[in-house]
Amino acid sequence: MLSEPTVFVIGAGAHVPYGFPTGVGLKEDILSISVDELPWERRNPAYRQVVQHQLDRFKQDFANSGEPSIDAFLENRKDYLEIGKFCIAAKIISYEASNRIEDYVKTKGRGQDWLGWFISQFLRTTKLEDFGKNPISFITFNYDRFLEDTLFRSLRAKHAAGESEVAAVLKQIPIVHVHGQIGRLRWQEEKTASYYLPMGSDVDERSVVGAAKCIQIVNESSEQSEQLATANQLLADAKCILFLGFGYLRENLRKLKFPFGDKSKWIDGTAYDATPAQRLNWRNQLFQRGESADAFPGNSTWDCLKFLQNCSRLLSQNKLLSDD
C-alpha cells in the first residue's frame, strides 16, 4: 500500500499491452478510417458524399501536418473538431471490445500485464474499504476507460462485493482524463461524462455521436478546464510522480506545468526503447536545468511492468510504499 501521495501519469504506451495503440498508432488507424465507420444518414447518399469529401480533406491535412497525435492536430484545427472527434470515438470504441483485449493479452501482450501486477502489489489491501485509502491518483491522456474498468472488475472479483460498494471505494481514487473519456460506465456518476457507454459497445451512429460529445480537445483557450485544474493540483500535492507509457510531448508537459522547481518530489518514468538523446531531452523538459536527475527516465529496456517492479523496491527503501 502506498504511504505518500502518488500520482501516476498514464500515456498511450501504457495500454499497448492490452491491444490499444500508441498515439502514432491511433494516427495511422485514423488515416485509414472509412466513411462507413462514421455517423451519417445512410438513407441519404448525397450526405454520404459530403462526409466522404470532408473526411478526405481531414485525413490529407492530418497526414501532412507532421503532428504525432490526433489531439495535437485538432488543437490547431478547430474546423476539423467534429469529424476528428468522430474518428477518435469510432476507433476507441472498437479497441474497448472485451474479447479483443483478452485475445491480445493472451498473445502479443503476454507477460506485460503491469496493471494486474500493480493492483496486487502496489495497492494490496485486505479489506475493500481500505483500498480507497491508498493516497493515489491517476492522470491519463487516454480516451478509453480500460484503467477504471479493470480496477472495478478486479475489486469486485477479489472481495465478492456489490457494484455500489466498489463504486463508492473507487470514487475516492481520482482518475482524471485530460482529454475526456468516451463515456461513463454504469457504476460511474453522471458528472463523469454526459453519455453512458458500456465497455464493449458496438460502433454505430448512436455510440459514436454520444462518445464524441465527451471528448475534449485542450487548447490555449481552455487550459483552465476542470480536468487540467484538478490534474495540476494533484501534481502539486504529490510526493511521488511516476509516468507510465508517456511520450513526454512538450505540449502535454506544459499543460501539466512542467518543469517543476520542487526538488522534494520523486519523479520517474518509463522510457521504453528511447535513445540517449531522447532521454536527455525529456529530462530537460521535466526538471529545471541544473537539477540532479541523472537517473531519469527509467531504463530504456524496461516496459511498464519491469519499471514498476524495479520502482517498487526503490519506493519501499524510501518509505513511500509500505507492506501494510
C-alpha positions as CSV (number, residue, x, y, z in Angstrom):
1,M,0.0,0.0,0.0
2,L,1.3,3.4,-0.8
3,S,2.1,5.7,2.1
4,E,2.6,9.1,0.4
5,P,0.5,11.0,-2.2
6,T,1.5,9.4,-5.5
7,V,0.3,10.4,-9.0
8,F,0.6,8.1,-12.0
9,V,0.6,9.9,-15.3
10,I,-0.7,7.5,-17.9
11,G,0.1,7.7,-21.6
12,A,-1.0,5.7,-24.6
13,G,2.0,3.4,-24.3
14,A,0.8,2.0,-21.0
15,H,-2.3,0.5,-22.7
16,V,-0.4,-1.1,-25.6
17,P,-0.1,-4.5,-23.8
18,Y,-3.9,-4.6,-23.8
19,G,-4.3,-4.0,-27.5
20,F,-4.6,-0.2,-27.6
21,P,-2.4,1.8,-29.9
22,T,0.2,4.4,-29.2
23,G,-0.6,8.0,-30.2
24,V,1.2,7.3,-33.5
25,G,-0.7,4.1,-33.9
26,L,-4.0,5.9,-33.4
27,K,-3.0,8.4,-36.0
28,E,-2.3,5.6,-38.5
29,D,-5.6,4.0,-37.8
30,I,-7.5,7.2,-38.2
31,L,-5.7,7.9,-41.5
32,S,-7.1,4.6,-42.8
33,I,-10.6,5.0,-41.5
34,S,-13.5,4.7,-43.9
35,V,-16.6,6.8,-44.2
36,D,-18.7,3.8,-43.3
37,E,-17.2,3.9,-39.8
38,L,-18.5,7.4,-39.2
39,P,-22.1,8.5,-38.4
40,W,-24.0,9.7,-41.4
41,E,-27.6,9.3,-42.7
42,R,-27.3,6.1,-44.6
43,R,-30.5,6.6,-46.4
44,N,-29.2,9.8,-47.9
45,P,-26.4,9.1,-50.5
46,A,-25.9,12.8,-51.1
47,Y,-24.9,13.4,-47.5
48,R,-22.6,10.5,-47.6
49,Q,-20.7,12.1,-50.4
50,V,-20.4,15.3,-48.3
51,V,-18.9,13.3,-45.3
52,Q,-16.6,11.5,-47.7
53,H,-15.2,14.8,-49.1
54,Q,-14.7,16.2,-45.6
55,L,-13.0,13.0,-44.4
56,D,-10.6,13.0,-47.4
57,R,-9.6,16.6,-46.7
58,F,-9.2,16.0,-43.0
59,K,-7.0,12.9,-43.5
60,Q,-4.9,14.7,-46.0
61,D,-4.3,17.7,-43.8
62,F,-3.7,15.4,-40.7
63,A,-1.1,13.4,-42.7
64,N,0.7,16.5,-43.9
65,S,0.7,18.3,-40.6
66,G,3.6,16.4,-39.1
67,E,1.7,16.3,-35.7
68,P,2.3,13.0,-33.9
69,S,-1.2,12.7,-32.4
70,I,-4.7,13.5,-33.3
71,D,-5.3,15.7,-30.3
72,A,-2.3,17.8,-31.0
73,F,-3.5,18.3,-34.6
74,L,-7.1,19.2,-33.5
75,E,-5.8,21.8,-31.0
76,N,-4.9,23.9,-34.0
77,R,-7.6,22.9,-36.4
78,K,-10.9,23.6,-34.8
79,D,-12.6,23.4,-38.2
80,Y,-12.0,19.6,-38.0
81,L,-13.1,19.1,-34.4
82,E,-16.4,17.4,-35.2
83,I,-15.1,14.8,-37.7
84,G,-11.9,14.4,-35.7
85,K,-13.8,13.5,-32.6
86,F,-16.0,11.1,-34.6
87,C,-12.8,9.3,-35.8
88,I,-11.4,9.1,-32.3
89,A,-14.7,7.8,-30.9
90,A,-15.1,5.2,-33.5
91,K,-11.6,3.8,-33.1
92,I,-11.6,3.9,-29.2
93,I,-15.0,2.1,-29.0
94,S,-13.6,-0.7,-31.2
95,Y,-10.5,-1.0,-29.1
96,E,-12.5,-1.4,-26.0
97,A,-14.2,-4.7,-27.1
98,S,-13.6,-7.1,-24.2
99,N,-12.9,-10.2,-26.4
100,R,-10.3,-8.1,-28.4
101,I,-8.5,-7.1,-25.2
102,E,-8.5,-10.7,-23.8
103,D,-7.2,-12.2,-27.1
104,Y,-4.4,-9.6,-27.3
105,V,-3.3,-10.1,-23.7
106,K,-3.1,-13.9,-24.3
107,T,-0.9,-13.4,-27.4
108,K,1.1,-10.2,-28.0
109,G,0.6,-8.8,-24.5
110,R,1.7,-12.0,-22.7
111,G,4.0,-11.2,-19.7
112,Q,3.3,-7.5,-19.9
113,D,0.2,-7.1,-17.6
114,W,1.5,-4.3,-15.5
115,L,-1.9,-3.3,-14.3
116,G,-2.7,-6.7,-12.8
117,W,0.6,-6.7,-11.0
118,F,0.2,-3.1,-9.9
119,I,-3.2,-3.8,-8.3
120,S,-1.9,-6.9,-6.4
121,Q,1.4,-5.3,-5.3
122,F,1.2,-1.5,-5.1
123,L,-2.4,-1.3,-4.0
124,R,-2.6,-4.5,-1.9
125,T,-5.3,-4.3,0.9
126,T,-7.1,-7.0,2.9
127,K,-10.4,-5.1,3.2
128,L,-12.2,-3.4,0.3
129,E,-12.8,-0.2,2.2
130,D,-9.0,0.2,2.8
131,F,-8.4,0.2,-1.0
132,G,-9.8,3.8,-1.2
133,K,-7.3,4.9,1.5
134,N,-4.4,4.5,-0.9
135,P,-3.1,8.0,-1.4
136,I,-3.0,7.5,-5.2
137,S,-4.4,9.3,-8.2
138,F,-4.2,8.9,-12.0
139,I,-3.9,11.5,-14.7
140,T,-4.4,9.9,-18.1
141,F,-4.2,11.3,-21.6
142,N,-6.1,8.3,-22.9
143,Y,-9.8,8.4,-24.0
144,D,-10.6,4.8,-23.1
145,R,-11.9,3.5,-19.8
146,F,-9.7,0.4,-19.5
147,L,-8.0,1.6,-16.4
148,E,-11.1,2.2,-14.3
149,D,-12.9,-0.8,-15.7
150,T,-10.1,-3.1,-14.7
151,L,-9.9,-1.6,-11.2
152,F,-13.6,-2.1,-10.8
153,R,-13.7,-5.7,-12.1
154,S,-10.7,-6.6,-10.0
155,L,-12.1,-5.3,-6.8
156,R,-15.5,-7.0,-7.4
157,A,-13.8,-10.3,-8.0
158,K,-11.4,-10.1,-5.1
159,H,-13.9,-9.0,-2.5
160,A,-17.2,-10.5,-3.8
161,A,-18.5,-7.0,-3.4
162,G,-21.6,-5.4,-5.0
163,E,-21.4,-2.8,-7.7
164,S,-22.3,0.1,-5.5
165,E,-19.8,-0.9,-2.8
166,V,-16.9,-0.9,-5.3
167,A,-18.1,2.3,-6.9
168,A,-18.1,4.0,-3.6
169,V,-14.5,2.9,-3.0
170,L,-13.2,3.9,-6.4
171,K,-14.9,7.3,-6.0
172,Q,-12.0,8.0,-3.5
173,I,-9.4,7.4,-6.2
174,P,-9.1,10.4,-8.5
175,I,-8.8,9.4,-12.2
176,V,-8.5,12.5,-14.4
177,H,-8.9,12.2,-18.1
178,V,-7.2,15.3,-19.5
179,H,-8.9,14.9,-22.9
180,G,-12.1,13.5,-21.5
181,Q,-13.3,9.9,-21.9
182,I,-15.6,8.4,-24.5
183,G,-18.5,8.0,-22.0
184,R,-19.3,7.0,-18.4
185,L,-19.5,3.4,-17.2
186,R,-22.7,2.1,-15.5
187,W,-21.2,2.5,-12.0
188,Q,-19.8,6.0,-12.6
189,E,-21.5,9.2,-11.6
190,E,-23.2,11.2,-14.4
191,K,-20.8,14.1,-13.9
192,T,-18.0,11.8,-15.1
193,A,-19.3,12.0,-18.6
194,S,-22.6,13.1,-20.2
195,Y,-23.0,9.9,-22.2
196,Y,-23.5,6.4,-20.9
197,L,-21.5,3.9,-22.9
198,P,-20.8,0.3,-21.7
199,M,-17.5,-1.3,-22.3
200,G,-17.6,-3.4,-25.5
201,S,-20.3,-1.3,-27.2
202,D,-20.9,-1.7,-30.9
203,V,-19.5,1.0,-33.2
204,D,-22.7,2.6,-34.6
205,E,-24.1,6.0,-35.2
206,R,-25.5,6.5,-31.7
207,S,-22.4,5.3,-29.8
208,V,-20.0,7.4,-32.0
209,V,-22.0,10.6,-31.7
210,G,-22.5,10.2,-28.0
211,A,-18.9,9.3,-27.3
212,A,-17.6,12.2,-29.5
213,K,-19.5,14.7,-27.3
214,C,-17.5,13.6,-24.3
215,I,-14.1,14.1,-25.9
216,Q,-12.3,17.3,-25.0
217,I,-9.5,18.9,-27.0
218,V,-7.4,21.0,-24.8
219,N,-6.0,24.1,-26.4
220,E,-4.8,27.5,-25.4
221,S,-8.3,28.9,-24.8
222,S,-9.3,26.0,-22.5
223,E,-6.2,25.4,-20.4
224,Q,-8.1,26.2,-17.2
225,S,-10.5,23.3,-17.7
226,E,-11.7,21.5,-14.7
227,Q,-9.8,18.4,-15.6
228,L,-6.5,20.3,-16.0
229,A,-7.0,22.3,-12.8
230,T,-7.6,19.0,-10.9
231,A,-4.6,17.4,-12.5
232,N,-2.3,20.3,-11.7
233,Q,-3.5,20.3,-8.1
234,L,-2.8,16.6,-7.7
235,L,0.7,17.0,-9.1
236,A,1.4,20.0,-6.8
237,D,0.3,17.9,-3.8
238,A,2.1,14.7,-4.8
239,K,5.3,13.4,-3.1
240,C,5.9,11.0,-6.0
241,I,5.1,11.3,-9.7
242,L,5.5,8.3,-12.0
243,F,5.0,8.4,-15.8
244,L,3.9,5.2,-17.5
245,G,3.9,4.8,-21.3
246,F,4.1,8.5,-21.6
247,G,5.6,10.2,-24.7
248,Y,6.7,13.4,-22.9
249,L,5.4,15.7,-25.7
250,R,6.4,19.3,-24.8
251,E,2.8,20.5,-25.2
252,N,1.4,17.8,-22.8
253,L,4.1,18.5,-20.2
254,R,3.4,22.3,-20.4
255,K,-0.3,21.6,-19.7
256,L,0.9,19.8,-16.5
257,K,3.0,22.8,-15.5
258,F,6.4,21.1,-16.0
259,P,9.2,21.6,-15.4
260,F,8.8,21.6,-11.6
261,G,11.1,23.5,-9.4
262,D,10.2,21.4,-6.3
263,K,13.2,19.1,-5.7
264,S,11.4,17.3,-2.9
265,K,9.3,15.3,-5.3
266,W,10.2,11.9,-6.5
267,I,9.8,11.9,-10.3
268,D,10.5,9.0,-12.6
269,G,9.0,7.3,-15.6
270,T,9.3,4.7,-18.4
271,A,11.5,5.3,-21.4
272,Y,11.0,2.1,-23.3
273,D,13.1,1.9,-26.5
274,A,14.2,5.5,-26.1
275,T,17.5,6.8,-27.4
276,P,20.0,8.5,-25.1
277,A,19.2,11.8,-26.9
278,Q,15.5,11.4,-26.3
279,R,16.1,10.7,-22.6
280,L,18.2,13.8,-22.2
281,N,15.6,15.9,-24.0
282,W,12.8,14.5,-21.7
283,R,14.9,15.1,-18.6
284,N,15.4,18.7,-19.6
285,Q,11.7,19.2,-20.1
286,L,10.8,17.7,-16.7
287,F,13.4,19.3,-14.5
288,Q,14.8,22.8,-14.0
289,R,18.2,22.9,-15.6
290,G,20.9,22.3,-13.0
291,E,18.8,19.8,-11.0
292,S,20.3,16.4,-10.4
293,A,18.1,14.0,-12.4
294,D,20.7,11.7,-13.9
295,A,18.6,8.6,-13.3
296,F,15.5,9.9,-15.1
297,P,13.8,8.5,-17.0
298,G,14.0,4.7,-16.4
299,N,15.9,2.1,-18.2
300,S,15.2,2.1,-22.0
301,T,14.8,-1.7,-21.9
302,W,12.0,-1.7,-19.3
303,D,8.4,-1.9,-20.2
304,C,5.8,-0.7,-17.7
305,L,5.8,-3.9,-15.8
306,K,9.5,-4.1,-15.4
307,F,9.7,-0.4,-14.5
308,L,7.1,-0.9,-11.7
309,Q,8.8,-4.0,-10.4
310,N,12.1,-2.1,-10.1
311,C,10.4,1.1,-8.9
312,S,8.6,-0.7,-6.0
313,R,11.9,-1.7,-4.4
314,L,13.2,1.9,-4.5
315,L,9.9,3.2,-3.2
316,S,10.0,0.7,-0.3
317,Q,13.5,1.8,0.6
318,N,12.4,5.4,0.7
319,K,9.3,4.6,2.7
320,L,6.9,5.6,0.0
321,L,5.5,2.0,-0.2
322,S,4.5,0.0,2.8
323,D,3.8,-3.7,3.3
324,D,0.5,-3.0,5.2
